Amino acid sequence: MSLPLSLLILFVAAFLEVGGDALVRSGLNAPTSLSRMLFFLFGALVLFAYGWVVNAPPWDFSKLLGVYVVFFFIATQLISLLVFHARPSVSTLIGGAFIVVGGAIMFIGDLR
């Protein structure tokens, strides 16, 4: 599998994982039992899609885990901002910078 395709799959997987969690979180705060059930159902489907997307390719996932964590952090911050209107704190952004740098170190090291 090509590296760009692997990165795209990890990017999609991160958004599916965070999106599924956001749906479950929304279900916990839904006003009616029907909407709560629908949020939980869609959340479960999206989380299943995440599990399938991230595990279907025949790759050594441990070598790509650092990049996945970076994508997961970015997806979390974007969905938190766009869906829940929560801005990241300065400490979250600083910690996130360490996550991005750490992921880059692991990614570059695993390319060799």
Secondary structure, DSSP 4 states (H G I P E B T S, - for coil): --HHHHHHHHHHHHHHHHHHHHHHHHHHT-SSHHHHHHHHHHHHHHHHHHHHHHHSS-S-HHHHHHHHHHHHHHHHHHHHHHTT--PPPHHHHHHHHHHHHHHHHHHHHHH-
